[in-house]
């Protein structure tokens, strides 16, 4: 039974472990005759790769992609695409002290409970290293979307790290790629830098909230009930390592508002096309896209691997204290931004292909 695959018509399966020889992804259902090269994919991979600032893990991985199949003369053939990413900078010895102990907050204990065996080196499949393969799949999806829905745009950014959030009055998309935090608010950059420096020195970690915005999405994507577009997006985001909460549009705030406040009133343009006066629904009604911006936020918990002693147990049930060595993100949410963009792209392409198959 496969539990490592995602999607319906555009479907991908990731493989590999944090400290194995390589990780990668197999993609099925990609339309043919789309221009895709390794250098085109690498643009997206470089956004996520580690070691780009002192605020992320110092593991040095080039995350260079190698296309093994499904591309001929620079174009997709419609056959399965296999992409491999070599692991180049593993330091498995850093994890020898937890080979039989469980890190609190990590998947160590549940993997052991379920399988009776686990790859303790960097967390194995539970490591955020796996998300590099998702970004590769998302890169393929974005290049396909660029051809068949050229107006569609996907943009991710951080809105909170720990106790500090952006001021939306200062929102400027042009600043997102100009700082190490993917912040759309210049004034938060210094606050986040100082805060994470304190967190790092105290051998601690911080959580984060990421927002992903999809603009110019065609109306009509998604289906009622079991294939709702928002359900698929929520599933995609919740599947990302360390994500503990997902909301779309007003999200949880809808529970404390009333009907007058929350409903998105509708008027008509001169061409008799619908125009919404607000977007509390986050671009999705009844599981189907409205044509408005799709807005999703997801919360990433603080990195579980920290160099501060924590109470735990070992595989024999003995009480122990655990200190995690190694090179870990003080805020893993920073590198989750391109992962969220990738998962959004995969869902939207999958739903576009489903809609085209049903509606024409």
N, C-alpha and C positions, 0 to 999 in steps of 0.2 A: 504494500500500500504506500503510495507516494505522498509524502507530506512536505516535499521540498519544492513544490511547483506552485505557480500563481498565474491566474488568468484563464480565459476561455478560448477565444479564437487566437489572440496573441498571447501565447503562454510561454513562460520561462521557468527553468529549473536551475537553481544554483547548486554548486558542489564545492567541496574542499573545506579545510580547517585552517584556523589561524596560523598554526605552525607546521602545516603540511608543505609539500613541495610547491603546490600551486592551488589557486582557487579559480573558479570560472562559472560560466553560465551557458546553458543550452536553450536556444530560443526557437520555438516552432510557431508557424502561422504568420511569419513576416511576409508582407506582399512583395512581389518581384519587381525588378527594375527600379529600385531605389538606390541612389548613389550612396555608398557607405565605404569608407576606408578606415584603416587603423588610426590615421592621423585625425580624422574627423571625430572618431570616438574618444581619442585621447584628450581632446579639449574638455569634455565632460569629466573624464577621469581625474584630470589635474585639479578640478575644483574640490575633490574629496580627499585626495591623497594626504597621508600623514606627514608630520614634520615640517609644515609650512610656516609655523609660528611657535613661540614658546607657550602658547595657550592650548596646544594640542600635543598628542603623544609625539615623542621624539624618535619613534621608530621610523627609519628611513626606507620607505618603499616607493619606487618609481611608479608603481601601478601601471606598467606598460602593458597594453593589450595586444594579444596575438590572435588573429582570426584564423581558425582552423578549417572552417567549412561554411558553406552557404553564401559565399561571395565569389563572383567570377568577373574578372576585368573591372573591378570597382563597383559592381552592382549586385544587389540581392537577386538570388535565383528562385526564391520561393521555397527552397529546401531548408532544413534545419541549420541554424547558425550556431557554431560553437566558438566561444571566446575563452581564452585562457590568460590568467594573470599570475606570473611567477611570484612566489614569496621569496624575498631576497634578504631580509634583515631580521630573521627570527632569533630570539635569545631564550631558548627553552629552559636553560638552567635557572632563569629567574623564577620559575614556577615549581622547582623541585621541592620547596618547603610546603607546598599545598597539594602534593601528589595524593595524599590521603586525607586531607582536611578540606572543609567546605568554607568558601568565602561567603560571609553574610551578605544577603542582597543579590547574590549571583545565582546563576542556574546550576552551579556545581551539584548541589544537593538533589535537585529534581532530576537532573540527567542520571545521577547515580541511582535514585529511587526507581526511575523508569526502566533504564537499560541494564543496570548492574555493572556498567563500565562507562568510563568517560575519558575524553582527551583533556587532561588538565592543563596542557600547554596553551596558555593564553585564552582558555575557555573553549577551544575547539570550534564547533559549529555555533556556539552561543556567543562567540566573539563578534564585535562590531566589524572585524575584518571581512566578514561575510558580505557586508553591505557594498563592498567594492564591486562585487559581481552584479548586484542590483543596479548600481549606477551604469554599468556596461549595458545591461538590458534596457535601462531607461534612455541611454544615449541612442540606441537603435530605434526605440519608439519615437524619440523626439525628431530624429532625422526622417522617419516615415511621416510623422505628423506634419513636418515642415513641407513635405511634398503634397500631401493630400488635403491638409487643412492649414494652408500657409499663414493665415491670419492669427492662428491660435498661439498664445504665448504663455509660458509658465515661469513664475518667479517665486523664489523662496527666500526667506530672511528670518533672522532672529527677532523676537519681540520681547523676550525676557531672559535674563540670566540671574538665577538666584532671586534676590529681593529687588533687583533693579529692572525696570521695563522701559521701553521706548516711549517718547512723547509723540503721539501720532500727528500732532500739529506740525512736527518737524519732518514728517515723512518725505523722503526724497529718494526715489529708486536709483538715481545715478550714483549714490554713495555706497550701495550695497556691495559692489565688487571692489571698493577702494579701501576696505578695512578688513582685519582678520576675523571679524565677528559676523559678517554679512548683515550689518546693521543699516537700516534705512534712516536712522537718526544719528547724525554726526555727534551730537552732544552725549549720547550714551556710550560712545566708544571708550572715552577716558574712564568713565565710571566702571564699565565692565573690566577694563584692563587692570585697574587698581584692585577691584574686588577679587578677580581671579588670582592676582599676585598674592593677596592675603590668603586665599584658599589654598594655593599651591604650597606656600611656606608653612601653613599649619597642617600639611599632610591630609587635606580634606578634598572634597569635590563639590560641584554645584550642579543643580538641575537647570533646565532651560525649556522655553516654549518657542516652537517654530511655527511660522505661518507660511502657507503655500497658496499662491494666488494663480488661478488659471483664467486668462482673459480671452475674449472672443471665442468662447466655446459655442459650437452650434446648439441651438435648442433641439430637444428631442432625444438626447443621449440618455440611456438608462431605461429601465422597465419597472412596472409596478411590482410590488411585494418582494419577491426573493432575489431580484437582480437590480435593486435600486442603485442608482449611481452613488448616492451618499453612503449606502451600505458597503459598496465595493471600495470606495475611497477610504472609509473608516477601517475596513479590513486591511487594506494595503498599508496604511500608516501604522496601525496597531501591530502589524507583523514586524516592524522595524525594531531592532534590538533596543531595549531599555525604554521603549515607549509605554506609558501607563495611562494615557488619556488622549482622546480625540474629540474634537467638536467641529461642527460645520455651521457657518453663519453665526448667528447669535449664540448657538450652542447652549451651554448650561444656563446662560442668562435668560433664555426663553422661559425657564421655569419660574422666574421671579418677575416676569412682565405680564401685561394683560393683552387681550385680543386687539385692542385699538393700537397699542404700541407695536405689537409684533407683526401684524399683517402687512404685507407689502402691497399697497394700493396700486392699481393699474389704470393707466390712461392710454390714449391712442395718438400716434403721430399723424401727420398730414397724409401719409401713405397707408393709414389704417393699420399700422403695425403696433404691437403692444409696447408700452414703455412703463417700467416699474418705477415707483417713486421712492423706493428704498430697497434694501437687499438683506433683510434680516434672515431670510432663508438660505443665504449663502449660495445662491444660484441654482438651487435644486428644490423642486416641489413634487411631492408624490413619487420621489425617486427618479425624476426626469429633469434634465437640465432646462433652465428657462431662457438661456441665452445671455444671462447676466454673468458677472464674474463669479467663479466658484472659489469660495474661501474656506480653507480648512486650517485648523491649528492642532498641533499635537505636543504633548508634554513629555519630555525626556527626563528620566530620573537621574540623580547624581551618580557618577561612576562608582560602581560597587568596589572596584579594586583600588584601595587606598592604603597608604603606608602608615596608618594608625592602627594600633592593636584593637581587635574586635573579638568578642566572645563567640565561640562556635563549637562544633564537635567534629570528630574525625569519622572515618568509615566504620569504626568499631563502636561508635557511640560515646567515646571518651570526650570529656570537655577539654577544649584547647583554646588558645589565643592565636589569632591569625593576623599576620602583617603581610600584605601583598607587595612583593618587590616588582620591579619591571617599569616599563615606560607607558604610563597611562594618561589619558586625557583628563585634566582637571574639570573639564566640562565637555562631555561627549556630545552634547547637543550641538556644538559648533559645527562638527563635521556631518551632522545629521541633515543639514540644510540641503545639500545636493542629493542626498538620499530621498528626502521627501519630494523633491522635484522629480526625481527618476520614477518613483512609485506613482505619482500623479500622471506622468506621461504614459506609463504602462496601462493604467486603468483607462485613461481617455482614449488611447488607441484601440484597446480591446473593445470598449463600448462603442466606438465609432464603427468598427468592423461588424459588430453584432447588429447595430442599427442598420447599417447598409445591407446586411444580409436579410433582415426582416422587412425593412421598408423599401429598400431599393435606392 
